[in-house]
């Protein structure tokens, strides 16, 4: 797990589970472009993500994320298994998960929704389009959506 930015904020973090350096960099740059001020935590593979989920399982935990952006194609343990594991924890059932992946396969989309994903987005390949997607994610999931737990710690 890497604490990527803005550690000392009183806002809940955004967890990004992404193994591709370029995609993670795109994501962080797009957050900056769109003035996302929440801390960002990155897990670089599915195993790290499972460890993170198991280590942060109370509403009072300041690292319980406001939102999870989850890639499906991960080393060690894939994103579907990360989602399946998270949805077995009572607290993590309420954390919004957005799949952000390259896969357009119906099996992936259907499986993700059957496991309780909140949104499924195919990653744009260029930075301008990616920034636009992050803008929409920020507007809805960070600014508009009401969580069943406090967005502030």
C-alpha positions as CSV (number, residue, x, y, z in Angstrom):
1,X,0.0,0.0,0.0
2,X,1.2,3.5,-0.8
3,X,-0.1,6.6,0.7
4,X,0.1,8.7,-2.3
5,X,-1.0,12.2,-1.4
6,X,-2.6,14.4,1.2
7,X,-2.1,12.2,4.3
8,X,-3.1,14.7,6.9
9,X,-6.5,15.6,5.5
10,X,-9.7,15.1,7.6
11,X,-11.4,13.7,4.5
12,X,-11.7,10.0,3.9
13,X,-9.3,8.7,1.3
14,X,-9.9,7.3,-2.2
15,X,-8.5,3.9,-2.6
16,X,-7.1,3.2,-6.1
17,X,-6.3,-0.5,-6.8
18,X,-4.2,-0.3,-10.0
19,X,-1.0,-2.2,-11.0
20,X,-0.2,-0.2,-14.2
21,X,2.1,2.7,-13.5
22,X,0.9,4.8,-16.4
23,X,-2.8,4.3,-15.4
24,X,-2.1,5.2,-11.8
25,X,-0.2,8.2,-12.9
26,X,-3.1,9.2,-15.2
27,X,-5.5,8.8,-12.3
28,X,-3.4,10.9,-9.9
29,X,-2.9,13.7,-12.5
30,X,-6.6,13.6,-13.3
31,X,-7.4,14.0,-9.6
32,X,-5.1,17.0,-9.5
33,X,-6.6,18.5,-12.7
34,X,-10.1,18.2,-11.1
35,X,-9.0,19.4,-7.7
36,X,-9.8,16.2,-5.9
37,X,-8.5,17.0,-2.4
38,X,-9.1,13.6,-0.7
39,X,-6.1,11.6,0.2
40,X,-5.3,8.9,-2.2
41,X,-4.1,5.4,-1.2
42,X,-2.8,3.0,-3.9
43,X,-2.7,-0.8,-3.7
44,X,-0.6,-2.2,-6.6
45,X,-2.0,-5.7,-6.7
46,X,-5.0,-7.8,-5.4
47,X,-3.1,-9.2,-2.5
48,X,-2.3,-5.7,-1.2
49,X,-5.9,-4.7,-1.6
50,X,-7.1,-7.7,0.4
51,X,-4.6,-6.9,3.2
52,X,-5.9,-3.3,3.1
53,X,-9.5,-4.3,3.3
54,X,-8.8,-6.7,6.2
55,X,-6.8,-4.1,8.1
56,X,-9.4,-1.3,7.8
57,X,-12.9,-2.6,8.7
58,X,-14.5,-0.1,11.0
59,X,-16.4,3.1,10.3
60,X,-14.1,4.9,12.7
61,X,-11.0,3.9,10.8
62,X,-9.6,7.0,9.1
63,X,-8.4,4.9,6.2
64,X,-11.8,3.4,5.4
65,X,-12.2,4.9,1.9
66,X,-14.9,7.2,0.6
67,X,-14.6,5.4,-2.7
68,X,-12.6,2.5,-4.3
69,X,-11.5,2.6,-7.9
70,X,-10.7,-1.0,-8.8
71,X,-9.0,-2.4,-11.8
72,X,-9.9,-6.0,-12.8
73,X,-6.6,-7.1,-14.3
74,X,-4.4,-7.3,-11.3
75,X,-1.4,-9.4,-10.4
76,X,-1.7,-12.1,-7.7
77,X,-5.4,-11.8,-7.1
78,X,-7.8,-10.3,-9.7
79,X,-10.2,-7.4,-9.1
80,X,-13.2,-9.7,-9.1
81,X,-11.8,-11.6,-6.1
82,X,-11.0,-8.3,-4.4
83,X,-14.6,-7.2,-4.9
84,X,-16.0,-10.6,-3.7
85,X,-13.8,-10.4,-0.6
86,X,-14.8,-6.8,0.2
87,X,-18.5,-7.5,-0.1
88,X,-18.2,-10.2,2.5
89,X,-17.3,-7.6,5.2
90,X,-20.3,-5.7,6.6
91,X,-18.5,-2.4,6.6
92,X,-17.1,-2.8,3.1
93,X,-20.5,-3.7,1.7
94,X,-21.3,0.0,2.1
95,X,-18.1,1.4,0.6
96,X,-18.8,2.4,-3.1
97,X,-16.7,0.5,-5.6
98,X,-16.2,1.7,-9.2
99,X,-14.6,-0.7,-11.6
100,X,-12.2,1.2,-13.8
101,X,-10.7,-1.3,-16.2
102,X,-10.0,-2.0,-19.9
103,X,-12.3,-4.9,-20.1
104,X,-15.6,-4.6,-22.0
105,X,-16.3,-8.4,-21.6
106,X,-19.9,-9.1,-20.6
107,X,-18.8,-11.8,-18.2
108,X,-16.7,-9.2,-16.3
109,X,-19.5,-6.6,-16.3
110,X,-22.2,-9.1,-15.2
111,X,-20.0,-10.6,-12.5
112,X,-19.0,-7.3,-11.1
113,X,-22.6,-6.1,-10.8
114,X,-23.7,-9.5,-9.3
115,X,-21.0,-8.9,-6.6
116,X,-22.3,-5.5,-5.8
117,X,-20.1,-3.1,-7.7
118,X,-21.7,0.4,-7.8
119,X,-20.4,1.4,-11.3
120,X,-18.4,-0.1,-14.1
121,X,-16.3,2.2,-16.3
122,X,-14.1,1.2,-19.2
123,X,-10.8,3.2,-19.0
124,X,-10.3,5.8,-21.7
125,X,-6.9,5.4,-23.4
126,X,-6.0,9.1,-23.6
127,X,-5.4,11.5,-20.8
128,X,-8.0,14.1,-21.8
129,X,-10.8,11.5,-21.8
130,X,-9.5,10.0,-18.6
131,X,-9.6,13.4,-17.0
132,X,-13.2,13.8,-18.1
133,X,-14.1,10.5,-16.5
134,X,-12.4,11.5,-13.2
135,X,-14.4,14.8,-13.3
136,X,-17.6,12.8,-13.5
137,X,-16.4,10.4,-10.7
138,X,-15.6,13.4,-8.5
139,X,-18.9,15.2,-9.2
140,X,-21.0,12.1,-8.3
141,X,-19.1,9.9,-6.0
142,X,-17.1,12.5,-4.0
143,X,-19.4,15.6,-4.0
144,X,-23.0,14.3,-4.6
145,X,-23.3,10.8,-3.3
146,X,-24.4,10.4,0.4
147,X,-22.6,7.7,2.3
148,X,-24.1,5.6,5.0
149,X,-21.1,6.6,7.1
150,X,-19.4,10.0,7.6
151,X,-17.3,11.3,4.7
152,X,-15.2,13.0,7.3
153,X,-13.2,11.3,10.0
